[in-house]
Amino acid sequence: PTTTAMAAMCATPVFAARAPARASAGTPSGKPLLMSRRAVLVSIPAVLVGSTARSANAVAPPAYYDDTMEVIALTRSIITGADLSENNFATFQTKRDKWYAAYQLHHEKGVGYGYANTFNAQAKVGLMIRVFKERGEQFDPERTAYNKEYMLEILDKGKASLDEMHLKGQI
Protein backbone atom coordinates (compact mmCIF):
# COMPACT_ATOMS: atom_id res chain seq x y z
CA PRO A 1 0.00 0.00 0.00
CA THR A 2 1.06 3.58 -0.56
CA THR A 3 2.04 5.89 2.26
CA THR A 4 -1.26 7.74 1.93
CA ALA A 5 -3.26 4.51 2.00
CA MET A 6 -1.34 3.25 5.04
CA ALA A 7 -1.92 6.53 6.85
CA ALA A 8 -5.63 6.41 6.05
CA MET A 9 -5.93 2.81 7.26
CA CYS A 10 -4.04 3.54 10.46
CA ALA A 11 -5.43 6.97 11.26
CA THR A 12 -9.16 6.42 10.89
CA PRO A 13 -9.93 4.27 13.94
CA VAL A 14 -6.98 5.42 15.99
CA PHE A 15 -7.87 9.07 16.47
CA ALA A 16 -11.29 8.32 17.93
CA ALA A 17 -11.15 9.52 21.50
CA ARG A 18 -12.20 7.17 24.25
CA ALA A 19 -15.29 8.29 26.12
CA PRO A 20 -14.55 9.35 29.67
CA ALA A 21 -15.81 7.23 32.54
CA ARG A 22 -17.82 10.22 33.78
CA ALA A 23 -18.28 13.74 32.56
CA SER A 24 -15.78 16.21 33.90
CA ALA A 25 -16.93 19.35 35.67
CA GLY A 26 -14.64 21.32 33.37
CA THR A 27 -16.39 20.15 30.18
CA PRO A 28 -20.04 21.20 30.15
CA SER A 29 -20.74 19.28 26.95
CA GLY A 30 -19.36 16.11 28.49
CA LYS A 31 -16.92 15.66 25.58
CA PRO A 32 -13.39 14.58 26.47
CA LEU A 33 -10.62 17.11 26.09
CA LEU A 34 -7.82 14.67 25.29
CA MET A 35 -7.33 11.32 23.60
CA SER A 36 -6.49 8.32 25.74
CA ARG A 37 -2.85 7.44 26.25
CA ARG A 38 -3.32 4.32 24.16
CA ALA A 39 -4.82 6.30 21.29
CA VAL A 40 -1.94 8.76 21.41
CA LEU A 41 0.67 6.01 21.42
CA VAL A 42 -0.99 4.08 18.63
CA SER A 43 -1.46 7.23 16.55
CA ILE A 44 2.22 8.20 16.57
CA PRO A 45 3.24 5.65 13.89
CA ALA A 46 0.29 6.69 11.73
CA VAL A 47 1.31 10.32 11.94
CA LEU A 48 4.92 9.44 11.15
CA VAL A 49 3.99 7.26 8.20
CA GLY A 50 1.60 9.87 6.84
CA SER A 51 4.01 12.74 7.33
CA THR A 52 5.56 14.22 4.23
CA ALA A 53 7.89 16.50 6.15
CA ARG A 54 11.54 16.19 5.23
CA SER A 55 14.25 16.05 7.83
CA ALA A 56 15.97 19.36 8.32
CA ASN A 57 19.33 19.91 6.69
CA ALA A 58 22.10 21.19 8.88
CA VAL A 59 22.73 24.88 8.67
CA ALA A 60 26.03 26.32 9.77
CA PRO A 61 28.15 29.27 8.75
CA PRO A 62 30.49 28.55 5.80
CA ALA A 63 33.61 28.62 7.99
CA TYR A 64 32.18 26.07 10.46
CA TYR A 65 33.61 23.02 8.71
CA ASP A 66 37.16 24.38 8.38
CA ASP A 67 37.19 25.86 11.88
CA THR A 68 35.97 22.62 13.42
CA MET A 69 38.51 20.55 11.47
CA GLU A 70 41.25 22.83 12.78
CA VAL A 71 40.10 22.35 16.38
CA ILE A 72 39.97 18.58 15.80
CA ALA A 73 43.53 18.58 14.40
CA LEU A 74 44.89 20.65 17.30
CA THR A 75 43.07 18.50 19.88
CA ARG A 76 44.42 15.33 18.24
CA SER A 77 47.99 16.70 18.19
CA ILE A 78 47.82 17.20 21.95
CA ILE A 79 46.06 13.92 22.82
CA THR A 80 48.56 11.89 20.79
CA GLY A 81 51.53 13.86 22.10
CA ALA A 82 52.56 14.85 18.56
CA ASP A 83 52.97 18.52 19.55
CA LEU A 84 53.16 19.40 23.22
CA SER A 85 54.86 22.77 22.72
CA GLU A 86 53.67 25.87 24.54
CA ASN A 87 53.05 27.44 21.13
CA ASN A 88 50.65 24.60 20.19
CA PHE A 89 48.88 24.90 23.55
CA ALA A 90 48.45 28.66 22.99
CA THR A 91 47.19 28.11 19.43
CA PHE A 92 44.83 25.39 20.68
CA GLN A 93 43.44 27.67 23.39
CA THR A 94 42.99 30.62 21.03
CA LYS A 95 41.33 28.54 18.31
CA ARG A 96 39.03 26.70 20.70
CA ASP A 97 37.95 29.96 22.37
CA LYS A 98 37.09 31.48 18.99
CA TRP A 99 35.40 28.25 17.85
CA TYR A 100 33.34 28.04 21.03
CA ALA A 101 32.31 31.71 20.84
CA ALA A 102 31.38 31.41 17.16
CA TYR A 103 29.48 28.12 17.23
CA GLN A 104 28.22 27.41 20.75
CA LEU A 105 24.44 27.49 20.29
CA HIS A 106 24.89 29.42 17.04
CA HIS A 107 24.32 26.47 14.73
CA GLU A 108 21.17 24.66 13.73
CA LYS A 109 20.13 21.09 14.51
CA GLY A 110 21.86 18.55 12.36
CA VAL A 111 25.52 19.37 12.94
CA GLY A 112 25.17 17.45 16.20
CA TYR A 113 27.69 14.61 16.30
CA GLY A 114 30.53 16.52 14.72
CA TYR A 115 29.97 19.45 17.03
CA ALA A 116 29.23 17.40 20.16
CA ASN A 117 32.20 15.06 19.80
CA THR A 118 34.60 17.88 19.00
CA PHE A 119 33.28 19.95 21.89
CA ASN A 120 33.58 17.00 24.28
CA ALA A 121 37.19 16.20 23.34
CA GLN A 122 38.52 19.76 23.18
CA ALA A 123 36.90 20.64 26.52
CA LYS A 124 38.50 17.66 28.24
CA VAL A 125 41.91 18.39 26.76
CA GLY A 126 41.62 22.07 27.69
CA LEU A 127 40.74 21.16 31.26
CA MET A 128 43.63 18.72 31.58
CA ILE A 129 46.11 21.27 30.23
CA ARG A 130 44.86 23.70 32.87
CA VAL A 131 45.07 21.10 35.67
CA PHE A 132 48.65 20.18 34.77
CA LYS A 133 49.59 23.87 34.55
CA GLU A 134 48.05 24.63 37.97
CA ARG A 135 50.05 21.74 39.44
CA GLY A 136 53.20 23.12 37.87
CA GLU A 137 53.67 19.96 35.82
CA GLN A 138 54.34 19.35 32.14
CA PHE A 139 51.23 18.08 30.31
CA ASP A 140 51.44 14.33 29.75
CA PRO A 141 48.76 12.81 27.50
CA GLU A 142 49.42 9.41 29.10
CA ARG A 143 48.51 10.67 32.59
CA THR A 144 45.17 12.41 32.06
CA ALA A 145 41.89 11.64 33.79
CA TYR A 146 40.38 10.71 30.42
CA ASN A 147 40.69 7.59 28.32
CA LYS A 148 43.01 8.52 25.46
CA GLU A 149 41.63 5.90 23.05
CA TYR A 150 38.07 7.09 23.69
CA MET A 151 39.06 10.71 23.09
CA LEU A 152 40.64 9.77 19.75
CA GLU A 153 37.58 7.68 18.88
CA ILE A 154 35.14 10.53 19.46
CA LEU A 155 37.34 12.89 17.45
CA ASP A 156 37.31 10.36 14.60
CA LYS A 157 33.52 10.06 14.83
CA GLY A 158 33.11 13.81 14.89
CA LYS A 159 35.39 14.23 11.88
CA ALA A 160 33.63 11.45 9.97
CA SER A 161 30.23 12.99 10.68
CA LEU A 162 31.36 16.42 9.51
CA ASP A 163 33.10 15.00 6.42
CA GLU A 164 29.93 13.14 5.44
CA MET A 165 27.76 16.22 5.88
CA HIS A 166 30.27 18.36 4.00
CA LEU A 167 30.27 15.93 1.04
CA LYS A 168 26.46 15.98 0.95
CA GLY A 169 26.52 19.78 0.89
CA GLN A 170 24.73 19.99 4.23
CA ILE A 171 27.38 22.25 5.74
C-alpha positions as CSV (number, residue, x, y, z in Angstrom):
1,P,0.0,0.0,0.0
2,T,1.1,3.6,-0.6
3,T,2.0,5.9,2.3
4,T,-1.3,7.7,1.9
5,A,-3.3,4.5,2.0
6,M,-1.3,3.2,5.0
7,A,-1.9,6.5,6.8
8,A,-5.6,6.4,6.0
9,M,-5.9,2.8,7.3
10,C,-4.0,3.5,10.5
11,A,-5.4,7.0,11.3
12,T,-9.2,6.4,10.9
13,P,-9.9,4.3,13.9
14,V,-7.0,5.4,16.0
15,F,-7.9,9.1,16.5
16,A,-11.3,8.3,17.9
17,A,-11.1,9.5,21.5
18,R,-12.2,7.2,24.2
19,A,-15.3,8.3,26.1
20,P,-14.5,9.4,29.7
21,A,-15.8,7.2,32.5
22,R,-17.8,10.2,33.8
23,A,-18.3,13.7,32.6
24,S,-15.8,16.2,33.9
25,A,-16.9,19.3,35.7
26,G,-14.6,21.3,33.4
27,T,-16.4,20.1,30.2
28,P,-20.0,21.2,30.2
29,S,-20.7,19.3,26.9
30,G,-19.4,16.1,28.5
31,K,-16.9,15.7,25.6
32,P,-13.4,14.6,26.5
33,L,-10.6,17.1,26.1
34,L,-7.8,14.7,25.3
35,M,-7.3,11.3,23.6
36,S,-6.5,8.3,25.7
37,R,-2.8,7.4,26.2
38,R,-3.3,4.3,24.2
39,A,-4.8,6.3,21.3
40,V,-1.9,8.8,21.4
41,L,0.7,6.0,21.4
42,V,-1.0,4.1,18.6
43,S,-1.5,7.2,16.6
44,I,2.2,8.2,16.6
45,P,3.2,5.6,13.9
46,A,0.3,6.7,11.7
47,V,1.3,10.3,11.9
48,L,4.9,9.4,11.2
49,V,4.0,7.3,8.2
50,G,1.6,9.9,6.8
51,S,4.0,12.7,7.3
52,T,5.6,14.2,4.2
53,A,7.9,16.5,6.1
54,R,11.5,16.2,5.2
55,S,14.2,16.0,7.8
56,A,16.0,19.4,8.3
57,N,19.3,19.9,6.7
58,A,22.1,21.2,8.9
59,V,22.7,24.9,8.7
60,A,26.0,26.3,9.8
61,P,28.2,29.3,8.7
62,P,30.5,28.6,5.8
63,A,33.6,28.6,8.0
64,Y,32.2,26.1,10.5
65,Y,33.6,23.0,8.7
66,D,37.2,24.4,8.4
67,D,37.2,25.9,11.9
68,T,36.0,22.6,13.4
69,M,38.5,20.6,11.5
70,E,41.2,22.8,12.8
71,V,40.1,22.4,16.4
72,I,40.0,18.6,15.8
73,A,43.5,18.6,14.4
74,L,44.9,20.6,17.3
75,T,43.1,18.5,19.9
76,R,44.4,15.3,18.2
77,S,48.0,16.7,18.2
78,I,47.8,17.2,22.0
79,I,46.1,13.9,22.8
80,T,48.6,11.9,20.8
81,G,51.5,13.9,22.1
82,A,52.6,14.8,18.6
83,D,53.0,18.5,19.5
84,L,53.2,19.4,23.2
85,S,54.9,22.8,22.7
86,E,53.7,25.9,24.5
87,N,53.0,27.4,21.1
88,N,50.7,24.6,20.2
89,F,48.9,24.9,23.5
90,A,48.4,28.7,23.0
91,T,47.2,28.1,19.4
92,F,44.8,25.4,20.7
93,Q,43.4,27.7,23.4
94,T,43.0,30.6,21.0
95,K,41.3,28.5,18.3
96,R,39.0,26.7,20.7
97,D,37.9,30.0,22.4
98,K,37.1,31.5,19.0
99,W,35.4,28.3,17.9
100,Y,33.3,28.0,21.0
101,A,32.3,31.7,20.8
102,A,31.4,31.4,17.2
103,Y,29.5,28.1,17.2
104,Q,28.2,27.4,20.8
105,L,24.4,27.5,20.3
106,H,24.9,29.4,17.0
107,H,24.3,26.5,14.7
108,E,21.2,24.7,13.7
109,K,20.1,21.1,14.5
110,G,21.9,18.5,12.4
111,V,25.5,19.4,12.9
112,G,25.2,17.5,16.2
113,Y,27.7,14.6,16.3
114,G,30.5,16.5,14.7
115,Y,30.0,19.5,17.0
116,A,29.2,17.4,20.2
117,N,32.2,15.1,19.8
118,T,34.6,17.9,19.0
119,F,33.3,20.0,21.9
120,N,33.6,17.0,24.3
121,A,37.2,16.2,23.3
122,Q,38.5,19.8,23.2
123,A,36.9,20.6,26.5
124,K,38.5,17.7,28.2
125,V,41.9,18.4,26.8
126,G,41.6,22.1,27.7
127,L,40.7,21.2,31.3
128,M,43.6,18.7,31.6
129,I,46.1,21.3,30.2
130,R,44.9,23.7,32.9
131,V,45.1,21.1,35.7
132,F,48.7,20.2,34.8
133,K,49.6,23.9,34.5
134,E,48.1,24.6,38.0
135,R,50.0,21.7,39.4
136,G,53.2,23.1,37.9
137,E,53.7,20.0,35.8
138,Q,54.3,19.4,32.1
139,F,51.2,18.1,30.3
140,D,51.4,14.3,29.7
141,P,48.8,12.8,27.5
142,E,49.4,9.4,29.1
143,R,48.5,10.7,32.6
144,T,45.2,12.4,32.1
145,A,41.9,11.6,33.8
146,Y,40.4,10.7,30.4
147,N,40.7,7.6,28.3
148,K,43.0,8.5,25.5
149,E,41.6,5.9,23.0
150,Y,38.1,7.1,23.7
151,M,39.1,10.7,23.1
152,L,40.6,9.8,19.7
153,E,37.6,7.7,18.9
154,I,35.1,10.5,19.5
155,L,37.3,12.9,17.5
156,D,37.3,10.4,14.6
157,K,33.5,10.1,14.8
158,G,33.1,13.8,14.9
159,K,35.4,14.2,11.9
160,A,33.6,11.4,10.0
161,S,30.2,13.0,10.7
162,L,31.4,16.4,9.5
163,D,33.1,15.0,6.4
164,E,29.9,13.1,5.4
165,M,27.8,16.2,5.9
166,H,30.3,18.4,4.0
167,L,30.3,15.9,1.0
168,K,26.5,16.0,0.9
169,G,26.5,19.8,0.9
170,Q,24.7,20.0,4.2
171,I,27.4,22.3,5.7
